[in-house]
Amino acid sequence: MKDKMNKISLIVPCYNEEQNIVPFYTAIIETFNGLKDADFELMFVNDGSKDKTLERIEELNTKDKRVKCVSFARNFGKEAALFAGIRNVTGDCTVILDADLQHPPFVIKEMYGKWKEGFEVVEGIKTDRGKESLFHKLFTKIFYGLISRAVGMDMKNSSDYKLLDKKVIAELTKLKERNTFFRALSFWVGFKKTTVYYEVAERQNGVSKWSTKSLIKYAINNVLCFSYAPLHIITFVGILFIIIAIGVVIDAIISYFKGNAAGGFPTLVILLLVGFGAVLISLGIIGVYIAQIYDEVKGRPQYIIGKKIE
C-alpha cells in the first residue's frame, strides 16, 4: 500500500515508571529493527511522575532524538496523558501502549501490517487478562458489559493498546470535551477497523497504578461521561415506585370498603426508606452530570504542560 518510509508514532503514558523506561526503549528498538519500511517517533507523556521518570527520558533524548516527551505540571490522569500525546504526534499512524511492557511491543509489527492493508483502527485484544485477582477480572467483565450496553458498542475486549491512522488522530484532536473516555471515543469516531490478539505480559518492574478503588472510580466516571444510561435508570426506578404506590393505594381502598383497617405499617416504612434512598441516589447521579457540565463550561484545560522535550 505504501512504498515510502513511514513514521509510526508511539504514545506512551508514564507515571512513576523510571525502572521501565530503558527496558521499554530497548524493546522498541528491537521491534523496529525488524521493520525495514518504518521508523518511529517515541512520545512519552510524563503524567506528573514523582520519581526519576523524566530524567530517564531526558537521558534517552540526548542519545536518540526520536525520543520525545510532554511532561505535565502535575498528575492529570491517563485520559489527559493519552490526549496530550494525540495532540503532539506527527506520524503516519500512531500506536498507544503502556511503558510497563504488559503491551508487548512486537505486536506493533502485526498492527503495522494490518494498517498497510488499509485498516485505519487496529484494536489490540487480550487473549487473557494475565495475573489478575478473581474479583478484578469479575469487576472488569461486569464493567465492560455495562459500558458496552450503555454506549451501544462492543467494548468487552477493548484495551488502550491500538493503532490509529493519522486521519483518526486528526478527528480525535478536534474533540473539545475535557472529560474523555479514550477507549469509547476511538470506537465512536468510526473508520475501518480490525483486530489483533496478544497475551498480556507480566509487569517486569514496579507495581500497577490501578487499585480496585481507582478502577471503580474510573468505571463510574467513564459511564457517566459517555452515556445517558444512569438517567434512564433513574426514570425506570421512578416509574417502578409509582407502580408500587398505586398498588398500595388500591390495597388501602379495598381494605377500607371491606371494613378492615389498612395494615402494613412496617411495609410502608420500608417503602418510604427505600424510596427516600432511591431519591438520594438519583439526586447524586444528576449532581455528577451537573458537575461535569460545570467542568466543561468553566473551560479549564484538560492538562497543563510543564516541559516539552523534542
ABEGO torsion letter per residue (X at the ends): XBABBBBBBBBBBBBGAAAAAAAAAAAAAAAAAABAABBBBBBBBBBGBABAAAAAAAAAAAABAABBBBBBABBAEAAAAAAAAAAABABABBBBBBAAGABBAAAAAAAAAAAAAGBABBBBBBABAEBBBAAAAAAAAAAAAAAAAAAGBBAAABBABBBBBAAAAAAAAABABABBBAAAAAAAAEEBBBBBBBBBBBBABEBBABBAAAAAAAAAAAAAAABAAAAAAAAAAAAAAAAAAAAAAAAAAAAAAAGBBBBGAAAAAAAAAAAAAAAAAAAAAAAAAAAAAAAAAAGBBABBBABBBX
